[in-house]
Amino acid sequence: MDRDLWLAEMAAKDAIITFLWMTCMSAVGVGANLVVEDLKLAHDIPIVLVAGAMFAVLPAFLSLASWMGGASWNILGLVAFAYMGESFNRHTVVSIAVRLMAQMVAAVWTAVFIMRFTPPEYKHMVGGPTLQVDPFKGVLVEGILTYMLMLVSLMTTSRGSCSPRTKLIISVVTTVMLVILGGAYTGPSMNPTNVYGWAVINRQHESEEHYAVYWLGPIIGTLAAVKTMKLLS
């Protein structure tokens, strides 16, 4: 396949799966909040319910991404594997930038779509992650969580002895645990492109805090994970 055509196809697939992921997780978030309100549970329970739902949602999306030929809703994974040179040897800085832009545009329009069609009484239940600590701690938390997520992802991928099912289970369990751990601090995000869509909606996309916590932290964590893997190889 022609390289330009391949890149255009992957950018389109990234946009589609980003839309599906954000829409699905927003629906899960609304459902979790409704359960909390109806049962009068503690306010910190929604993140636990969302994490639990991810045990079903995440495997489905990982399978869908594979079926779509490597579609991604998180640019950090592409960056990590590209630097490791595993399965992404077609990628260059330009191709990653194109896919990044596709994910960012899709995230913005998805956030607009969600807010447009969510009933008014439920709009307070949707939205991106919120920073609940000071920015410095936020950067550390996002960096550490992303480091752990990417390191596990790289390690499971590099171990050829692991079956696909084992890799899937490890990825899902790790993600869910990190979501629970970071819930009281940054959301968490570990995904700059998705959180960017909500930042635009909330008019926070020009703030230094947004880029420091939800971009700089995860990027540093990703690069640190790649460096760790290279040292262990």
C-alpha atoms as a printed R data frame, in Angstrom:
    type eleno elety resid chain resno       x       y      z
1   ATOM     1    CA   MET     A     1   0.000   0.000  0.000
2   ATOM     2    CA   ASP     A     2   1.169   3.507 -0.808
3   ATOM     3    CA   ARG     A     3   2.602   5.176  2.299
4   ATOM     4    CA   ASP     A     4   0.427   8.305  2.017
5   ATOM     5    CA   LEU     A     5  -2.691   6.200  1.555
6   ATOM     6    CA   TRP     A     6  -1.720   4.025  4.530
7   ATOM     7    CA   LEU     A     7  -1.196   7.092  6.717
8   ATOM     8    CA   ALA     A     8  -4.523   8.616  5.680
9   ATOM     9    CA   GLU     A     9  -6.255   5.323  6.435
10  ATOM    10    CA   MET     A    10  -4.646   5.020  9.875
11  ATOM    11    CA   ALA     A    11  -5.462   8.640 10.730
12  ATOM    12    CA   ALA     A    12  -9.104   8.005  9.828
13  ATOM    13    CA   LYS     A    13  -9.167   4.812 11.895
14  ATOM    14    CA   ASP     A    14  -7.602   6.653 14.847
15  ATOM    15    CA   ALA     A    15 -10.325   9.298 14.620
16  ATOM    16    CA   ILE     A    16 -13.059   6.655 14.553
17  ATOM    17    CA   ILE     A    17 -11.776   4.648 17.499
18  ATOM    18    CA   THR     A    18 -11.119   7.852 19.478
19  ATOM    19    CA   PHE     A    19 -14.750   8.840 18.953
20  ATOM    20    CA   LEU     A    20 -15.977   5.410 20.013
21  ATOM    21    CA   TRP     A    21 -13.709   5.276 23.084
22  ATOM    22    CA   MET     A    22 -14.637   8.709 24.412
23  ATOM    23    CA   THR     A    23 -18.343   8.174 23.780
24  ATOM    24    CA   CYS     A    24 -18.302   4.782 25.451
25  ATOM    25    CA   MET     A    25 -16.401   5.965 28.511
26  ATOM    26    CA   SER     A    26 -18.695   8.975 28.874
27  ATOM    27    CA   ALA     A    27 -21.692   6.642 28.876
28  ATOM    28    CA   VAL     A    28 -19.968   4.489 31.489
29  ATOM    29    CA   GLY     A    29 -19.276   7.593 33.582
30  ATOM    30    CA   VAL     A    30 -22.923   8.665 33.470
31  ATOM    31    CA   GLY     A    31 -24.029   5.163 34.421
32  ATOM    32    CA   ALA     A    32 -21.623   5.065 37.357
33  ATOM    33    CA   ASN     A    33 -22.828   8.423 38.657
34  ATOM    34    CA   LEU     A    34 -26.474   7.377 38.337
35  ATOM    35    CA   VAL     A    35 -25.780   4.256 40.394
36  ATOM    36    CA   VAL     A    36 -24.055   6.356 43.057
37  ATOM    37    CA   GLU     A    37 -26.935   8.846 43.199
38  ATOM    38    CA   ASP     A    38 -29.666   6.193 43.275
39  ATOM    39    CA   LEU     A    39 -27.960   4.100 45.948
40  ATOM    40    CA   LYS     A    40 -26.603   7.134 47.837
41  ATOM    41    CA   LEU     A    41 -23.065   5.799 47.797
42  ATOM    42    CA   ALA     A    42 -19.862   7.672 48.644
43  ATOM    43    CA   HIS     A    43 -18.735  10.288 46.111
44  ATOM    44    CA   ASP     A    44 -15.462   8.491 45.417
45  ATOM    45    CA   ILE     A    45 -17.258   5.327 44.269
46  ATOM    46    CA   PRO     A    46 -17.830   6.368 40.589
47  ATOM    47    CA   ILE     A    47 -14.148   5.963 39.687
48  ATOM    48    CA   VAL     A    48 -14.246   2.434 41.130
49  ATOM    49    CA   LEU     A    49 -17.354   1.596 39.104
50  ATOM    50    CA   VAL     A    50 -15.797   3.042 35.936
51  ATOM    51    CA   ALA     A    51 -12.666   1.006 36.558
52  ATOM    52    CA   GLY     A    52 -14.772  -2.106 36.996
53  ATOM    53    CA   ALA     A    53 -16.590  -1.445 33.724
54  ATOM    54    CA   MET     A    54 -13.245  -1.190 31.987
55  ATOM    55    CA   PHE     A    55 -12.743  -4.913 32.564
56  ATOM    56    CA   ALA     A    56 -15.374  -5.394 29.876
57  ATOM    57    CA   VAL     A    57 -14.831  -2.286 27.752
58  ATOM    58    CA   LEU     A    58 -11.041  -2.289 27.397
59  ATOM    59    CA   PRO     A    59 -10.662  -5.834 26.015
60  ATOM    60    CA   ALA     A    60 -13.313  -5.034 23.414
61  ATOM    61    CA   PHE     A    61 -11.488  -1.898 22.312
62  ATOM    62    CA   LEU     A    62  -8.091  -3.545 22.250
63  ATOM    63    CA   SER     A    63  -9.539  -6.267 20.030
64  ATOM    64    CA   LEU     A    64 -11.201  -3.643 17.833
65  ATOM    65    CA   ALA     A    65  -7.936  -1.704 17.498
66  ATOM    66    CA   SER     A    66  -6.162  -4.876 16.429
67  ATOM    67    CA   TRP     A    67  -8.908  -5.711 13.940
68  ATOM    68    CA   MET     A    68  -8.577  -2.202 12.493
69  ATOM    69    CA   GLY     A    69  -4.917  -2.823 11.772
70  ATOM    70    CA   GLY     A    70  -3.370  -0.967 14.696
71  ATOM    71    CA   ALA     A    71  -5.788   1.916 15.227
72  ATOM    72    CA   SER     A    72  -5.093   3.927 18.372
73  ATOM    73    CA   TRP     A    73  -6.925   6.310 20.686
74  ATOM    74    CA   ASN     A    74  -3.761   7.108 22.651
75  ATOM    75    CA   ILE     A    75  -0.781   8.602 20.823
76  ATOM    76    CA   LEU     A    76   1.581   7.655 23.653
77  ATOM    77    CA   GLY     A    77   1.419   3.995 22.712
78  ATOM    78    CA   LEU     A    78   2.469   4.809 19.149
79  ATOM    79    CA   VAL     A    79   5.353   6.939 20.396
80  ATOM    80    CA   ALA     A    80   6.566   4.254 22.801
81  ATOM    81    CA   PHE     A    81   6.557   1.431 20.276
82  ATOM    82    CA   ALA     A    82   8.008   3.607 17.539
83  ATOM    83    CA   TYR     A    83  11.013   4.439 19.715
84  ATOM    84    CA   MET     A    84  11.365   0.781 20.613
85  ATOM    85    CA   GLY     A    85  11.240  -0.129 16.931
86  ATOM    86    CA   GLU     A    86   8.583  -2.798 17.470
87  ATOM    87    CA   SER     A    87   5.885  -3.236 14.822
88  ATOM    88    CA   PHE     A    88   5.875   0.443 13.938
89  ATOM    89    CA   ASN     A    89   8.834   0.677 11.592
90  ATOM    90    CA   ARG     A    90   6.692   2.543  9.074
91  ATOM    91    CA   HIS     A    91   6.343   5.460 11.464
92  ATOM    92    CA   THR     A    92   8.269   8.708 11.249
93  ATOM    93    CA   VAL     A    93   7.926  11.962 13.155
94  ATOM    94    CA   VAL     A    94   5.613  13.205 10.421
95  ATOM    95    CA   SER     A    95   3.361  10.143 10.488
96  ATOM    96    CA   ILE     A    96   3.054  10.265 14.280
97  ATOM    97    CA   ALA     A    97   2.263  13.986 14.057
98  ATOM    98    CA   VAL     A    98  -0.489  13.299 11.510
99  ATOM    99    CA   ARG     A    99  -2.053  10.631 13.683
100 ATOM   100    CA   LEU     A   100  -1.727  12.894 16.718
101 ATOM   101    CA   MET     A   101  -3.652  15.638 14.925
102 ATOM   102    CA   ALA     A   102  -6.319  13.144 13.840
103 ATOM   103    CA   GLN     A   103  -6.806  12.027 17.430
104 ATOM   104    CA   MET     A   104  -6.881  15.594 18.748
105 ATOM   105    CA   VAL     A   105  -9.454  16.753 16.187
106 ATOM   106    CA   ALA     A   106 -11.564  13.657 16.826
107 ATOM   107    CA   ALA     A   107 -11.360  14.239 20.580
108 ATOM   108    CA   VAL     A   108 -12.591  17.815 20.260
109 ATOM   109    CA   TRP     A   109 -15.509  16.925 17.992
110 ATOM   110    CA   THR     A   110 -16.388  13.947 20.164
111 ATOM   111    CA   ALA     A   111 -16.532  16.157 23.246
112 ATOM   112    CA   VAL     A   112 -18.770  18.581 21.321
113 ATOM   113    CA   PHE     A   113 -20.970  15.682 20.184
114 ATOM   114    CA   ILE     A   114 -21.295  14.294 23.704
115 ATOM   115    CA   MET     A   115 -22.212  17.652 25.236
116 ATOM   116    CA   ARG     A   116 -24.651  18.344 22.422
117 ATOM   117    CA   PHE     A   117 -26.620  15.135 22.788
118 ATOM   118    CA   THR     A   118 -26.343  14.510 26.529
119 ATOM   119    CA   PRO     A   119 -29.608  15.450 28.306
120 ATOM   120    CA   PRO     A   120 -29.199  18.620 30.430
121 ATOM   121    CA   GLU     A   121 -29.786  16.771 33.695
122 ATOM   122    CA   TYR     A   122 -26.820  14.495 32.967
123 ATOM   123    CA   LYS     A   123 -24.301  16.978 31.598
124 ATOM   124    CA   HIS     A   124 -22.660  17.453 34.971
125 ATOM   125    CA   MET     A   125 -21.783  13.755 34.859
126 ATOM   126    CA   VAL     A   126 -19.684  13.916 31.697
127 ATOM   127    CA   GLY     A   127 -16.341  15.561 31.077
128 ATOM   128    CA   GLY     A   128 -12.667  14.922 31.196
129 ATOM   129    CA   PRO     A   129 -10.414  14.268 34.180
130 ATOM   130    CA   THR     A   130 -10.047  17.030 36.739
131 ATOM   131    CA   LEU     A   131  -6.899  18.004 38.604
132 ATOM   132    CA   GLN     A   132  -7.490  17.606 42.336
133 ATOM   133    CA   VAL     A   133  -3.976  18.356 43.575
134 ATOM   134    CA   ASP     A   134  -1.460  21.100 42.864
135 ATOM   135    CA   PRO     A   135   0.063  21.118 39.353
136 ATOM   136    CA   PHE     A   136   3.469  19.821 40.470
137 ATOM   137    CA   LYS     A   137   1.923  16.773 42.113
138 ATOM   138    CA   GLY     A   138  -0.308  16.406 39.080
139 ATOM   139    CA   VAL     A   139   2.688  16.204 36.747
140 ATOM   140    CA   LEU     A   140   4.323  13.611 39.000
141 ATOM   141    CA   VAL     A   141   1.178  11.490 39.242
142 ATOM   142    CA   GLU     A   142   0.469  11.518 35.499
143 ATOM   143    CA   GLY     A   143   4.128  10.837 34.768
144 ATOM   144    CA   ILE     A   144   4.394   7.910 37.175
145 ATOM   145    CA   LEU     A   145   1.094   6.343 36.146
146 ATOM   146    CA   THR     A   146   1.921   6.644 32.446
147 ATOM   147    CA   TYR     A   147   5.398   5.248 33.079
148 ATOM   148    CA   MET     A   148   3.906   2.172 34.741
149 ATOM   149    CA   LEU     A   149   1.268   1.738 32.018
150 ATOM   150    CA   MET     A   150   3.738   2.002 29.145
151 ATOM   151    CA   LEU     A   151   6.385  -0.125 30.848
152 ATOM   152    CA   VAL     A   152   3.942  -2.974 31.375
153 ATOM   153    CA   SER     A   153   2.691  -2.611 27.816
154 ATOM   154    CA   LEU     A   154   6.209  -2.714 26.390
155 ATOM   155    CA   MET     A   155   7.240  -5.631 28.597
156 ATOM   156    CA   THR     A   156   4.229  -7.773 27.697
157 ATOM   157    CA   THR     A   157   4.699  -7.038 24.000
158 ATOM   158    CA   SER     A   158   8.399  -7.876 24.048
159 ATOM   159    CA   ARG     A   159   7.818 -11.226 25.772
160 ATOM   160    CA   GLY     A   160   7.012 -13.585 22.942
161 ATOM   161    CA   SER     A   161   6.283 -16.420 25.363
162 ATOM   162    CA   CYS     A   162   3.124 -14.685 26.605
163 ATOM   163    CA   SER     A   163  -0.079 -15.742 24.885
164 ATOM   164    CA   PRO     A   164  -2.350 -13.034 23.441
165 ATOM   165    CA   ARG     A   165  -4.904 -13.744 26.170
166 ATOM   166    CA   THR     A   166  -2.279 -13.347 28.896
167 ATOM   167    CA   LYS     A   167  -1.086 -10.057 27.411
168 ATOM   168    CA   LEU     A   168  -4.670  -8.820 27.258
169 ATOM   169    CA   ILE     A   169  -5.359  -9.727 30.878
170 ATOM   170    CA   ILE     A   170  -2.155  -8.045 32.070
171 ATOM   171    CA   SER     A   171  -2.941  -4.872 30.095
172 ATOM   172    CA   VAL     A   172  -6.507  -4.661 31.374
173 ATOM   173    CA   VAL     A   173  -5.641  -5.330 35.021
174 ATOM   174    CA   THR     A   174  -2.788  -2.803 34.935
175 ATOM   175    CA   THR     A   175  -4.938  -0.099 33.372
176 ATOM   176    CA   VAL     A   176  -7.785  -0.607 35.827
177 ATOM   177    CA   MET     A   177  -5.442  -0.510 38.821
178 ATOM   178    CA   LEU     A   178  -3.802   2.701 37.604
179 ATOM   179    CA   VAL     A   179  -7.188   4.339 37.005
180 ATOM   180    CA   ILE     A   180  -8.187   3.576 40.578
181 ATOM   181    CA   LEU     A   181  -4.846   4.767 41.980
182 ATOM   182    CA   GLY     A   182  -4.940   8.056 40.101
183 ATOM   183    CA   GLY     A   183  -8.627   8.812 40.528
184 ATOM   184    CA   ALA     A   184  -8.159  11.048 43.551
185 ATOM   185    CA   TYR     A   185  -5.298  13.027 42.005
186 ATOM   186    CA   THR     A   186  -5.615  13.748 38.279
187 ATOM   187    CA   GLY     A   187  -8.569  11.770 37.035
188 ATOM   188    CA   PRO     A   188  -6.399  10.119 35.779
189 ATOM   189    CA   SER     A   189  -5.806  10.569 32.044
190 ATOM   190    CA   MET     A   190  -2.587   8.957 30.766
191 ATOM   191    CA   ASN     A   191  -3.913  10.034 27.368
192 ATOM   192    CA   PRO     A   192  -3.131  13.617 26.239
193 ATOM   193    CA   THR     A   193  -5.289  13.584 23.113
194 ATOM   194    CA   ASN     A   194  -8.523  12.536 24.798
195 ATOM   195    CA   VAL     A   195  -8.199  15.024 27.634
196 ATOM   196    CA   TYR     A   196  -7.453  17.755 25.089
197 ATOM   197    CA   GLY     A   197 -10.959  17.430 23.674
198 ATOM   198    CA   TRP     A   198 -12.517  18.111 27.049
199 ATOM   199    CA   ALA     A   199 -10.037  20.903 27.742
200 ATOM   200    CA   VAL     A   200 -11.206  22.704 24.582
201 ATOM   201    CA   ILE     A   201 -14.854  22.341 25.614
202 ATOM   202    CA   ASN     A   202 -14.059  23.714 29.088
203 ATOM   203    CA   ARG     A   203 -11.822  26.462 27.647
204 ATOM   204    CA   GLN     A   204  -8.781  25.115 29.483
205 ATOM   205    CA   HIS     A   205  -6.746  24.175 26.418
206 ATOM   206    CA   GLU     A   206  -4.639  27.323 26.625
207 ATOM   207    CA   SER     A   207  -3.665  26.938 30.266
208 ATOM   208    CA   GLU     A   208  -0.112  26.020 31.212
209 ATOM   209    CA   GLU     A   209  -1.513  23.709 33.876
210 ATOM   210    CA   HIS     A   210  -3.287  21.581 31.268
211 ATOM   211    CA   TYR     A   211  -0.182  21.058 29.154
212 ATOM   212    CA   ALA     A   212   2.085  20.510 32.145
213 ATOM   213    CA   VAL     A   213  -0.084  17.900 33.860
214 ATOM   214    CA   TYR     A   214  -1.781  16.113 30.978
215 ATOM   215    CA   TRP     A   215   0.873  16.415 28.276
216 ATOM   216    CA   LEU     A   216   4.304  16.907 29.805
217 ATOM   217    CA   GLY     A   217   3.810  14.385 32.611
218 ATOM   218    CA   PRO     A   218   2.609  11.514 30.362
219 ATOM   219    CA   ILE     A   219   5.230  12.242 27.688
220 ATOM   220    CA   ILE     A   220   8.048  12.124 30.255
221 ATOM   221    CA   GLY     A   221   6.575   8.926 31.695
222 ATOM   222    CA   THR     A   222   6.423   7.337 28.235
223 ATOM   223    CA   LEU     A   223  10.002   8.244 27.345
224 ATOM   224    CA   ALA     A   224  11.193   7.002 30.742
225 ATOM   225    CA   ALA     A   225   9.451   3.669 30.147
226 ATOM   226    CA   VAL     A   226  11.132   3.327 26.753
227 ATOM   227    CA   LYS     A   227  14.519   4.145 28.270
228 ATOM   228    CA   THR     A   228  13.955   1.579 31.018
229 ATOM   229    CA   MET     A   229  13.066  -1.108 28.488
230 ATOM   230    CA   LYS     A   230  16.168  -0.369 26.448
231 ATOM   231    CA   LEU     A   231  18.333  -0.646 29.552
232 ATOM   232    CA   LEU     A   232  16.722  -3.971 30.439
233 ATOM   233    CA   SER     A   233  17.075  -5.364 26.916
